Amino acid sequence: MTSLVLDNGAYTAKIGYSHECVSVIPNCQFRSKTSRLKTFTANQLDEIKDPSGLFYILPFQKGYLVNWDVQRKVWDHLFGPEMFKLCAYDVSLFTNFI
């Protein structure tokens, strides 16, 4: 059984399986200044050719989680079919607060 490890930081999220390399991705969403309907989450920024026309939305401010909707969308992207393809029924969750 392999373990998926997530270090959910305020600026970046580090995620990966315990026996593989860790992926470091931005913990935020990006929106286009011209087309507000298009939203990019986490590592989808790599798909953008010109990032100068974007603004970003952070879930954390001054170390506190203030935007739960953005954080939920980042987690949905991380654990969903785009990245790690986790099924909610096959997962045990362990947390550790430092």
N, CA, C and O atoms as CSV, one atom per row, in Angstrom:
chain,resi,resn,atom,element,x,y,z
A,1,MET,N,N,0.834,-1.181,0.000
A,1,MET,CA,C,0.000,0.000,0.000
A,1,MET,C,C,0.882,1.248,0.000
A,1,MET,O,O,1.771,1.383,0.841
A,2,THR,N,N,0.638,2.149,-0.932
A,2,THR,CA,C,1.412,3.381,-0.993
A,2,THR,C,C,0.623,4.508,-0.349
A,2,THR,O,O,-0.608,4.490,-0.315
A,3,SER,N,N,1.346,5.471,0.151
A,3,SER,CA,C,0.722,6.617,0.808
A,3,SER,C,C,0.920,7.863,-0.035
A,3,SER,O,O,2.012,8.124,-0.540
A,4,LEU,N,N,-0.142,8.620,-0.178
A,4,LEU,CA,C,-0.076,9.912,-0.846
A,4,LEU,C,C,0.095,10.963,0.235
A,4,LEU,O,O,-0.703,11.037,1.169
A,5,VAL,N,N,1.135,11.774,0.109
A,5,VAL,CA,C,1.468,12.761,1.125
A,5,VAL,C,C,1.202,14.148,0.554
A,5,VAL,O,O,1.622,14.453,-0.563
A,6,LEU,N,N,0.500,14.996,1.322
A,6,LEU,CA,C,0.208,16.370,0.928
A,6,LEU,C,C,0.687,17.307,2.014
A,6,LEU,O,O,0.283,17.187,3.171
A,7,ASP,N,N,1.550,18.245,1.643
A,7,ASP,CA,C,1.937,19.348,2.520
A,7,ASP,C,C,1.259,20.581,1.942
A,7,ASP,O,O,1.741,21.170,0.974
A,8,ASN,N,N,0.150,20.963,2.535
A,8,ASN,CA,C,-0.673,22.049,2.014
A,8,ASN,C,C,-0.182,23.374,2.578
A,8,ASN,O,O,-0.645,23.821,3.627
A,9,GLY,N,N,0.753,23.997,1.879
A,9,GLY,CA,C,1.272,25.279,2.318
A,9,GLY,C,C,0.410,26.427,1.843
A,9,GLY,O,O,-0.499,26.235,1.035
A,10,ALA,N,N,0.690,27.619,2.339
A,10,ALA,CA,C,-0.093,28.791,1.967
A,10,ALA,C,C,0.220,29.253,0.549
A,10,ALA,O,O,-0.657,29.796,-0.123
A,11,TYR,N,N,1.449,29.053,0.079
A,11,TYR,CA,C,1.833,29.497,-1.257
A,11,TYR,C,C,1.951,28.337,-2.243
A,11,TYR,O,O,1.522,28.449,-3.392
A,12,THR,N,N,2.528,27.233,-1.796
A,12,THR,CA,C,2.654,26.061,-2.654
A,12,THR,C,C,2.137,24.825,-1.921
A,12,THR,O,O,2.155,24.757,-0.692
A,13,ALA,N,N,1.685,23.865,-2.694
A,13,ALA,CA,C,1.293,22.564,-2.157
A,13,ALA,C,C,2.290,21.543,-2.685
A,13,ALA,O,O,2.563,21.487,-3.883
A,14,LYS,N,N,2.823,20.747,-1.785
A,14,LYS,CA,C,3.751,19.691,-2.168
A,14,LYS,C,C,3.013,18.376,-2.011
A,14,LYS,O,O,2.512,18.057,-0.933
A,15,ILE,N,N,2.951,17.611,-3.105
A,15,ILE,CA,C,2.163,16.390,-3.098
A,15,ILE,C,C,2.895,15.310,-3.883
A,15,ILE,O,O,3.542,15.588,-4.892
A,16,GLY,N,N,2.784,14.089,-3.410
A,16,GLY,CA,C,3.382,12.969,-4.106
A,16,GLY,C,C,3.235,11.691,-3.309
A,16,GLY,O,O,2.930,11.715,-2.116
A,17,TYR,N,N,3.453,10.587,-3.976
A,17,TYR,CA,C,3.425,9.297,-3.290
A,17,TYR,C,C,4.705,9.124,-2.499
A,17,TYR,O,O,5.740,9.690,-2.849
A,18,SER,N,N,4.636,8.353,-1.443
A,18,SER,CA,C,5.756,8.227,-0.509
A,18,SER,C,C,7.007,7.642,-1.166
A,18,SER,O,O,8.114,7.885,-0.684
A,19,HIS,N,N,6.866,6.893,-2.233
A,19,HIS,CA,C,8.021,6.265,-2.876
A,19,HIS,C,C,8.429,6.975,-4.170
A,19,HIS,O,O,9.287,6.469,-4.893
A,20,GLU,N,N,7.839,8.133,-4.480
A,20,GLU,CA,C,8.149,8.857,-5.711
A,20,GLU,C,C,8.589,10.281,-5.400
A,20,GLU,O,O,8.593,10.708,-4.245
A,21,CYS,N,N,8.957,10.999,-6.440
A,21,CYS,CA,C,9.335,12.403,-6.287
A,21,CYS,C,C,8.098,13.244,-5.972
A,21,CYS,O,O,6.976,12.884,-6.328
A,22,VAL,N,N,8.322,14.350,-5.309
A,22,VAL,CA,C,7.252,15.240,-4.889
A,22,VAL,C,C,7.012,16.302,-5.958
A,22,VAL,O,O,7.962,16.835,-6.532
A,23,SER,N,N,5.750,16.607,-6.224
A,23,SER,CA,C,5.383,17.702,-7.119
A,23,SER,C,C,5.111,18.942,-6.285
A,23,SER,O,O,4.384,18.880,-5.293
A,24,VAL,N,N,5.690,20.065,-6.683
A,24,VAL,CA,C,5.453,21.337,-6.013
A,24,VAL,C,C,4.633,22.195,-6.966
A,24,VAL,O,O,5.088,22.541,-8.056
A,25,ILE,N,N,3.418,22.535,-6.542
A,25,ILE,CA,C,2.524,23.291,-7.410
A,25,ILE,C,C,1.985,24.508,-6.654
A,25,ILE,O,O,1.940,24.497,-5.424
A,26,PRO,N,N,1.581,25.545,-7.368
A,26,PRO,CA,C,1.002,26.710,-6.691
A,26,PRO,C,C,-0.333,26.372,-6.043
A,26,PRO,O,O,-1.161,25.680,-6.635
A,27,ASN,N,N,-0.535,26.855,-4.845
A,27,ASN,CA,C,-1.790,26.631,-4.126
A,27,ASN,C,C,-2.691,27.843,-4.360
A,27,ASN,O,O,-2.920,28.641,-3.452
A,28,CYS,N,N,-3.198,27.972,-5.582
A,28,CYS,CA,C,-4.037,29.118,-5.925
A,28,CYS,C,C,-4.764,28.858,-7.239
A,28,CYS,O,O,-4.576,27.831,-7.892
A,29,GLN,N,N,-5.588,29.814,-7.593
A,29,GLN,CA,C,-6.264,29.800,-8.884
A,29,GLN,C,C,-5.838,31.033,-9.667
A,29,GLN,O,O,-5.480,32.060,-9.090
A,30,PHE,N,N,-5.883,30.914,-10.991
A,30,PHE,CA,C,-5.547,32.033,-11.870
A,30,PHE,C,C,-6.755,32.335,-12.743
A,30,PHE,O,O,-7.432,31.427,-13.224
A,31,ARG,N,N,-7.014,33.618,-12.941
A,31,ARG,CA,C,-8.080,34.031,-13.847
A,31,ARG,C,C,-7.528,35.032,-14.832
A,31,ARG,O,O,-6.627,35.812,-14.526
A,32,SER,N,N,-8.089,34.990,-16.016
A,32,SER,CA,C,-7.684,35.909,-17.067
A,32,SER,C,C,-8.310,37.271,-16.813
A,32,SER,O,O,-9.459,37.360,-16.381
A,33,LYS,N,N,-7.555,38.333,-17.082
A,33,LYS,CA,C,-8.082,39.684,-16.920
A,33,LYS,C,C,-9.095,40.021,-18.009
A,33,LYS,O,O,-9.996,40.832,-17.796
A,34,THR,N,N,-8.946,39.401,-19.168
A,34,THR,CA,C,-9.852,39.707,-20.276
A,34,THR,C,C,-11.078,38.811,-20.284
A,34,THR,O,O,-12.184,39.279,-20.552
A,35,SER,N,N,-10.900,37.546,-19.998
A,35,SER,CA,C,-12.019,36.598,-19.991
A,35,SER,C,C,-12.161,36.026,-18.590
A,35,SER,O,O,-11.474,35.061,-18.256
A,36,ARG,N,N,-13.017,36.584,-17.774
A,36,ARG,CA,C,-13.146,36.172,-16.379
A,36,ARG,C,C,-13.802,34.807,-16.217
A,36,ARG,O,O,-13.831,34.268,-15.111
A,37,LEU,N,N,-14.321,34.246,-17.284
A,37,LEU,CA,C,-14.957,32.939,-17.185
A,37,LEU,C,C,-13.946,31.808,-17.114
A,37,LEU,O,O,-14.243,30.755,-16.550
A,38,LYS,N,N,-12.763,32.001,-17.671
A,38,LYS,CA,C,-11.754,30.941,-17.703
A,38,LYS,C,C,-10.927,30.993,-16.425
A,38,LYS,O,O,-10.323,32.015,-16.101
A,39,THR,N,N,-10.910,29.877,-15.706
A,39,THR,CA,C,-10.152,29.764,-14.467
A,39,THR,C,C,-9.168,28.614,-14.590
A,39,THR,O,O,-9.513,27.534,-15.069
A,40,PHE,N,N,-7.948,28.856,-14.155
A,40,PHE,CA,C,-6.901,27.831,-14.139
A,40,PHE,C,C,-6.561,27.537,-12.689
A,40,PHE,O,O,-6.453,28.451,-11.870
A,41,THR,N,N,-6.395,26.263,-12.375
A,41,THR,CA,C,-6.137,25.846,-11.006
A,41,THR,C,C,-4.776,25.183,-10.914
A,41,THR,O,O,-4.414,24.345,-11.739
A,42,ALA,N,N,-4.025,25.579,-9.887
A,42,ALA,CA,C,-2.764,24.951,-9.509
A,42,ALA,C,C,-1.788,24.875,-10.683
A,42,ALA,O,O,-1.370,25.912,-11.198
A,43,ASN,N,N,-1.422,23.681,-11.109
A,43,ASN,CA,C,-0.387,23.527,-12.129
A,43,ASN,C,C,-0.898,23.712,-13.553
A,43,ASN,O,O,-0.134,23.486,-14.492
A,44,GLN,N,N,-2.129,24.104,-13.755
A,44,GLN,CA,C,-2.633,24.389,-15.102
A,44,GLN,C,C,-2.028,25.660,-15.662
A,44,GLN,O,O,-2.248,25.985,-16.829
A,45,LEU,N,N,-1.276,26.381,-14.859
A,45,LEU,CA,C,-0.587,27.585,-15.323
A,45,LEU,C,C,0.399,27.251,-16.436
A,45,LEU,O,O,0.719,28.111,-17.256
A,46,ASP,N,N,0.880,26.018,-16.474
A,46,ASP,CA,C,1.819,25.601,-17.519
A,46,ASP,C,C,1.185,25.653,-18.904
A,46,ASP,O,O,1.906,25.726,-19.900
A,47,GLU,N,N,-0.146,25.618,-18.997
A,47,GLU,CA,C,-0.846,25.659,-20.279
A,47,GLU,C,C,-0.920,27.077,-20.860
A,47,GLU,O,O,-1.259,27.239,-22.032
A,48,ILE,N,N,-0.611,28.095,-20.068
A,48,ILE,CA,C,-0.763,29.486,-20.467
A,48,ILE,C,C,0.473,29.936,-21.240
A,48,ILE,O,O,1.603,29.709,-20.808
A,49,LYS,N,N,0.249,30.571,-22.378
A,49,LYS,CA,C,1.373,31.072,-23.169
A,49,LYS,C,C,1.845,32.437,-22.674
A,49,LYS,O,O,3.044,32.718,-22.679
A,50,ASP,N,N,0.900,33.294,-22.242
A,50,ASP,CA,C,1.245,34.627,-21.777
A,50,ASP,C,C,0.630,34.864,-20.394
A,50,ASP,O,O,-0.515,35.307,-20.303
A,51,PRO,N,N,1.370,34.576,-19.316
A,51,PRO,CA,C,0.804,34.721,-17.982
A,51,PRO,C,C,0.681,36.170,-17.510
A,51,PRO,O,O,0.187,36.410,-16.409
A,52,SER,N,N,1.115,37.137,-18.311
A,52,SER,CA,C,1.034,38.533,-17.879
A,52,SER,C,C,-0.410,39.028,-17.813
A,52,SER,O,O,-0.688,40.014,-17.131
A,53,GLY,N,N,-1.329,38.365,-18.506
A,53,GLY,CA,C,-2.725,38.768,-18.492
A,53,GLY,C,C,-3.556,38.053,-17.443
A,53,GLY,O,O,-4.773,37.943,-17.588
A,54,LEU,N,N,-2.912,37.561,-16.382
A,54,LEU,CA,C,-3.613,36.808,-15.348
A,54,LEU,C,C,-3.525,37.519,-14.002
A,54,LEU,O,O,-2.578,38.259,-13.735
A,55,PHE,N,N,-4.509,37.286,-13.175
A,55,PHE,CA,C,-4.378,37.617,-11.764
A,55,PHE,C,C,-4.694,36.356,-10.981
A,55,PHE,O,O,-5.427,35.487,-11.453
A,56,TYR,N,N,-4.147,36.264,-9.802
A,56,TYR,CA,C,-4.322,35.023,-9.051
A,56,TYR,C,C,-5.105,35.256,-7.777
A,56,TYR,O,O,-5.108,36.350,-7.212
A,57,ILE,N,N,-5.772,34.191,-7.336
A,57,ILE,CA,C,-6.604,34.209,-6.150
A,57,ILE,C,C,-6.019,33.204,-5.166
A,57,ILE,O,O,-5.944,32.011,-5.461
A,58,LEU,N,N,-5.611,33.677,-4.017
A,58,LEU,CA,C,-4.997,32.822,-3.010
A,58,LEU,C,C,-6.019,32.399,-1.960
A,58,LEU,O,O,-6.865,33.202,-1.567
A,59,PRO,N,N,-5.954,31.155,-1.502
A,59,PRO,CA,C,-6.850,30.737,-0.424
A,59,PRO,C,C,-6.378,31.224,0.948
A,59,PRO,O,O,-7.177,31.321,1.879
A,60,PHE,N,N,-5.085,31.531,1.077
A,60,PHE,CA,C,-4.514,31.959,2.347
A,60,PHE,C,C,-4.115,33.430,2.278
A,60,PHE,O,O,-3.647,33.906,1.244
A,61,GLN,N,N,-4.301,34.138,3.375
A,61,GLN,CA,C,-3.782,35.490,3.527
A,61,GLN,C,C,-3.216,35.623,4.929
A,61,GLN,O,O,-3.894,35.332,5.915
A,62,LYS,N,N,-1.967,36.066,5.009
A,62,LYS,CA,C,-1.256,36.230,6.287
A,62,LYS,C,C,-1.248,34.940,7.098
A,62,LYS,O,O,-1.305,34.975,8.327
A,63,GLY,N,N,-1.178,33.808,6.414
A,63,GLY,CA,C,-1.089,32.519,7.081
A,63,GLY,C,C,-2.409,31.893,7.486
A,63,GLY,O,O,-2.418,30.801,8.055
A,64,TYR,N,N,-3.524,32.553,7.209
A,64,TYR,CA,C,-4.839,32.036,7.581
A,64,TYR,C,C,-5.632,31.656,6.341
A,64,TYR,O,O,-5.603,32.363,5.334
A,65,LEU,N,N,-6.336,30.543,6.421
A,65,LEU,CA,C,-7.199,30.117,5.328
A,65,LEU,C,C,-8.455,30.977,5.341
A,65,LEU,O,O,-9.275,30.874,6.254
A,66,VAL,N,N,-8.607,31.831,4.322
A,66,VAL,CA,C,-9.727,32.769,4.282
A,66,VAL,C,C,-10.660,32.507,3.107
A,66,VAL,O,O,-11.781,33.016,3.091
A,67,ASN,N,N,-10.224,31.730,2.132
A,67,ASN,CA,C,-11.050,31.477,0.958
A,67,ASN,C,C,-11.175,29.966,0.760
A,67,ASN,O,O,-10.393,29.355,0.032
A,68,TRP,N,N,-12.169,29.380,1.419
A,68,TRP,CA,C,-12.362,27.936,1.369
A,68,TRP,C,C,-12.738,27.454,-0.025
A,68,TRP,O,O,-12.388,26.335,-0.400
A,69,ASP,N,N,-13.438,28.266,-0.794
A,69,ASP,CA,C,-13.855,27.846,-2.133
A,69,ASP,C,C,-12.650,27.610,-3.040
A,69,ASP,O,O,-12.614,26.626,-3.779
A,70,VAL,N,N,-11.675,28.495,-2.987
A,70,VAL,CA,C,-10.468,28.321,-3.800
A,70,VAL,C,C,-9.694,27.102,-3.334
A,70,VAL,O,O,-9.216,26.323,-4.158
A,71,GLN,N,N,-9.560,26.920,-2.009
A,71,GLN,CA,C,-8.826,25.762,-1.499
A,71,GLN,C,C,-9.503,24.459,-1.896
A,71,GLN,O,O,-8.827,23.492,-2.247
A,72,ARG,N,N,-10.828,24.423,-1.843
A,72,ARG,CA,C,-11.553,23.217,-2.241
A,72,ARG,C,C,-11.324,22.900,-3.710
A,72,ARG,O,O,-11.171,21.733,-4.070
A,73,LYS,N,N,-11.298,23.919,-4.569
A,73,LYS,CA,C,-11.066,23.692,-5.991
A,73,LYS,C,C,-9.649,23.200,-6.251
A,73,LYS,O,O,-9.433,22.373,-7.137
A,74,VAL,N,N,-8.687,23.697,-5.489
A,74,VAL,CA,C,-7.313,23.204,-5.624
A,74,VAL,C,C,-7.247,21.744,-5.202
A,74,VAL,O,O,-6.625,20.933,-5.889
A,75,TRP,N,N,-7.879,21.394,-4.082
A,75,TRP,CA,C,-7.887,19.998,-3.637
A,75,TRP,C,C,-8.611,19.113,-4.633
A,75,TRP,O,O,-8.156,18.004,-4.912
A,76,ASP,N,N,-9.731,19.578,-5.177
A,76,ASP,CA,C,-10.450,18.796,-6.185
A,76,ASP,C,C,-9.565,18.535,-7.397
A,76,ASP,O,O,-9.611,17.455,-7.985
A,77,HIS,N,N,-8.764,19.522,-7.766
A,77,HIS,CA,C,-7.850,19.348,-8.897
A,77,HIS,C,C,-6.740,18.354,-8.548
A,77,HIS,O,O,-6.401,17.488,-9.355
A,78,LEU,N,N,-6.181,18.479,-7.351
A,78,LEU,CA,C,-5.089,17.591,-6.944
A,78,LEU,C,C,-5.526,16.136,-6.840
A,78,LEU,O,O,-4.835,15.236,-7.319
A,79,PHE,N,N,-6.668,15.911,-6.215
A,79,PHE,CA,C,-7.124,14.546,-5.969
A,79,PHE,C,C,-8.032,14.014,-7.068
A,79,PHE,O,O,-8.408,12.843,-7.037
A,80,GLY,N,N,-8.387,14.837,-8.024
A,80,GLY,CA,C,-9.301,14.444,-9.090
A,80,GLY,C,C,-8.597,13.772,-10.255
A,80,GLY,O,O,-7.430,13.394,-10.149
A,81,PRO,N,N,-9.302,13.622,-11.363
A,81,PRO,CA,C,-8.764,12.882,-12.508
A,81,PRO,C,C,-7.607,13.587,-13.214
A,81,PRO,O,O,-6.891,12.948,-13.985
A,82,GLU,N,N,-7.404,14.882,-12.977
A,82,GLU,CA,C,-6.312,15.590,-13.651
A,82,GLU,C,C,-4.938,15.198,-13.120
A,82,GLU,O,O,-3.960,15.197,-13.868
A,83,MET,N,N,-4.859,14.862,-11.818
A,83,MET,CA,C,-3.542,14.596,-11.251
A,83,MET,C,C,-3.417,13.197,-10.645
A,83,MET,O,O,-2.815,12.316,-11.260
A,84,PHE,N,N,-3.972,12.978,-9.459
A,84,PHE,CA,C,-3.706,11.732,-8.741
A,84,PHE,C,C,-4.846,10.725,-8.764
A,84,PHE,O,O,-4.674,9.618,-8.255
A,85,LYS,N,N,-5.985,11.053,-9.323
A,85,LYS,CA,C,-7.093,10.118,-9.578
A,85,LYS,C,C,-7.471,9.289,-8.345
A,85,LYS,O,O,-7.517,8.060,-8.412
A,86,LEU,N,N,-7.737,9.952,-7.241
A,86,LEU,CA,C,-8.122,9.239,-6.025
A,86,LEU,C,C,-9.624,9.034,-5.978
A,86,LEU,O,O,-10.399,9.908,-6.366
A,87,CYS,N,N,-10.020,7.878,-5.502
A,87,CYS,CA,C,-11.432,7.575,-5.278
A,87,CYS,C,C,-11.706,7.769,-3.785
A,87,CYS,O,O,-10.988,7.228,-2.945
A,88,ALA,N,N,-12.727,8.529,-3.464
A,88,ALA,CA,C,-13.017,8.861,-2.065
A,88,ALA,C,C,-13.335,7.624,-1.230
A,88,ALA,O,O,-13.181,7.655,-0.009
A,89,TYR,N,N,-13.765,6.557,-1.849
A,89,TYR,CA,C,-14.132,5.356,-1.102
A,89,TYR,C,C,-12.933,4.475,-0.769
A,89,TYR,O,O,-13.035,3.594,0.085
A,90,ASP,N,N,-11.798,4.699,-1.430
A,90,ASP,CA,C,-10.623,3.863,-1.228
A,90,ASP,C,C,-9.538,4.547,-0.412
A,90,ASP,O,O,-8.401,4.077,-0.397
A,91,VAL,N,N,-9.855,5.638,0.263
A,91,VAL,CA,C,-8.833,6.458,0.900
A,91,VAL,C,C,-9.037,6.498,2.410
A,91,VAL,O,O,-10.154,6.654,2.903
A,92,SER,N,N,-7.932,6.352,3.127
A,92,SER,CA,C,-7.915,6.609,4.579
A,92,SER,C,C,-7.177,7.923,4.776
A,92,SER,O,O,-6.146,8.155,4.145
A,93,LEU,N,N,-7.684,8.773,5.632
A,93,LEU,CA,C,-7.096,10.098,5.834
A,93,LEU,C,C,-6.455,10.175,7.200
A,93,LEU,O,O,-7.080,9.862,8.213
A,94,PHE,N,N,-5.199,10.594,7.221
A,94,PHE,CA,C,-4.468,10.831,8.449
A,94,PHE,C,C,-3.996,12.277,8.427
A,94,PHE,O,O,-3.463,12.736,7.417
A,95,THR,N,N,-4.179,12.985,9.503
A,95,THR,CA,C,-3.730,14.370,9.556
A,95,THR,C,C,-2.766,14.544,10.707
A,95,THR,O,O,-2.792,13.789,11.680
A,96,ASN,N,N,-1.913,15.547,10.586
A,96,ASN,CA,C,-0.956,15.864,11.623
A,96,ASN,C,C,-0.803,17.380,11.652
A,96,ASN,O,O,-0.387,17.982,10.662
A,97,PHE,N,N,-1.132,17.987,12.762
A,97,PHE,CA,C,-0.976,19.435,12.921
A,97,PHE,C,C,0.303,19.706,13.678
A,97,PHE,O,O,0.568,19.117,14.726
A,98,ILE,N,N,1.082,20.600,13.130
A,98,ILE,CA,C,2.365,20.941,13.776
A,98,ILE,C,C,2.254,22.312,14.388
A,98,ILE,O,O,3.214,22.802,14.983
